[in-house]
Amino acid sequence: MKFKYAPLPGSFMILSMLGLIISLVYMNYGRLDPSFGVAFIIVFAIMLISSILSMTHGPVEESFAMDNARKRKK
């Protein structure tokens, strides 16, 4: 059985990168408890990995179909 990747929007990747950077900075300066910092870093890193996998292995045809459907709604 082949694994299917879901097409994710670009904002998902931006949010994961921003969250990862903010978590690292806040934990480094002591504004965030280390246990919460590590938890946030793990969550945002998983989000970043999933968005990269979606970008590289995602189905192109479904992504184009979703974009065309959004344009028709406007």
C-alpha positions in Angstrom: 0.0 0.0 0.0 1.5 3.3 -1.1 1.4 6.2 1.3 -0.5 9.3 0.1 0.7 12.8 1.0 -1.8 15.6 1.5 -1.2 18.9 -0.2 -0.6 21.5 2.5 -0.8 25.3 2.0 2.3 27.4 2.1 1.1 29.2 5.2 1.5 25.9 7.1 5.3 25.9 6.4 5.6 29.6 7.3 3.8 29.0 10.6 6.0 26.0 11.4 9.2 27.9 10.7 8.1 31.0 12.6 6.9 28.9 15.6 10.2 26.9 15.6 12.3 30.1 15.6 10.2 31.8 18.3 10.3 28.7 20.5 14.1 28.4 20.2 14.7 32.1 21.0 12.3 32.2 23.9 13.7 29.1 25.4 17.3 30.3 24.9 16.6 33.6 26.7 14.7 31.9 29.6 11.3 33.3 28.8 9.9 29.8 28.2 10.2 26.9 30.5 12.6 24.3 29.0 10.0 21.5 29.1 7.4 23.6 27.3 10.1 24.8 24.9 11.2 21.3 23.9 7.5 20.3 23.4 6.9 23.3 21.2 10.1 22.7 19.2 9.1 19.0 18.6 5.6 20.0 17.4 6.8 22.7 15.1 9.6 20.5 13.8 7.1 17.8 12.9 5.0 20.4 11.2 8.0 21.6 9.2 8.9 18.0 8.2 5.4 17.3 7.1 5.2 20.5 5.0 8.5 19.6 3.3 7.3 16.1 2.6 4.1 17.5 1.2 6.0 19.9 -1.0 8.3 17.3 -2.4 6.1 14.2 -2.7 2.6 15.7 -2.8 0.3 15.1 -5.7 0.5 18.0 -8.2 -2.8 17.3 -9.9 -4.8 17.5 -6.7 -3.1 20.7 -5.7 -3.9 22.3 -9.1 -7.5 21.1 -8.8 -7.8 22.7 -5.3 -6.4 26.0 -6.6 -8.8 26.0 -9.5 -11.7 25.3 -7.1 -10.7 28.2 -4.9 -10.5 30.6 -7.9 -14.0 29.5 -9.1 -15.5 30.3 -5.7 -14.3 34.0 -5.8 
